[in-house]
Amino acid sequence: MASQNPLAAALERVIDPASGKGLISARRASVPRQSGGTVDAVIDVSGLDADARDAIEQHARAELLGLPGVEAVRVALTAERSAGPRLIAVASGKGGVGKSTVAANLAIALLHKGIRVGLVDADIYGPSQPRLLDADVKPEAHDGKLVPVQTKSGVPMLSLGQLVAPGQAVAWRGPMAGKALDQLVDAHWGAAEILIVDMPPGTGDVQLSMIQKHKPAAAVIVSTPQDLALIDAERAIDLFTKASVPIIGIVENMAGYACPKCGEISDPFGQGGAEAEAARLGLPFIGRIPLSIDIRKASDAGLPDAAQFAGIADAVERWLNPSAAASF
Ligand code: ADP
């Protein structure tokens, strides 16, 4: 695509050190403008250090100047002001409600919308992202910081499950778990704008220290429609509210089951409970995901397709950027 336009192709030959992709594929630049012999290029260098920024600028300038008819090149470097990516916590009151599934699919759906996103699996009790995204490999470290693992889905990811043997993390006490979580968050996330954090279920010490130390910009709460899950979810909501972390909304997962043989819809966990709860608490209800064999199979195969989670990604995008997001 990009190679059809010589200006775009020139910038594609400049590699973004964070993603290993050309600047346009990495969404750091769009096709530069040319007027007469002058080319203007705007490059987003968010998350890169000074050396990397200089290298990109020089390389881009050289590539563009090498094109026939180009006499002068102006390169403008832009960067977000924030110190690092913003964190969006995906949380639930208890385990088994599909929090990790929602976190993975939400990250992928955001990526499909062109948002630079990473995924942190902080679920100490059952780190499942390495399996969900088929990336059960040990991450490397550079300069004392972990380098997120690239996954087939395109979302870079770090998980406690990649750092310890299965089952080991659960035995950790507060400070140890806290240190491990720090490593996951303070990693080489490069140009990621947001990190989706798959939180441990519940409201214990690990959750508290995560919230206090790495204060998320916002949280998404996942619940099944059952009363019991909803009571737990309310506790999780309370924890975030006390820490003044805004709630983007509640997702109802495993809502309604379509029988693959006869198509009849049944509601093994009830129906609409989370929506009613959201209304009661005055929180947005941002999506209902059915109990679906396809979702379970895609998760087990390590490549969630995320199509059913696009609406939730829209809600998150609208929250992140109310003016830019399309209204639905
Ligand atoms: P949690 O993170 O809340 O413990 P998981 O995301 O690990 O929950 O999900 C628990 C199990 O339920 C997994 O086997 C997962 O594949 C399955 N699952 C989650 N959501 C759905 C869904 N909407 N339809 C079918 N299976 C689901």
Boltz pocket constraint, residues with backbone or C-beta under 6 A from the ligand:
constraints:
  - pocket:
      binder: B
      contacts: [[A, 92], [A, 94], [A, 95], [A, 96], [A, 97], [A, 98], [A, 99], [A, 100], [A, 101], [A, 102], [A, 126], [A, 128], [A, 201], [A, 253], [A, 254], [A, 289], [A, 290], [A, 291], [A, 292], [A, 293], [A, 295], [A, 296], [A, 299], [A, 300]]
      max_distance: 6.0
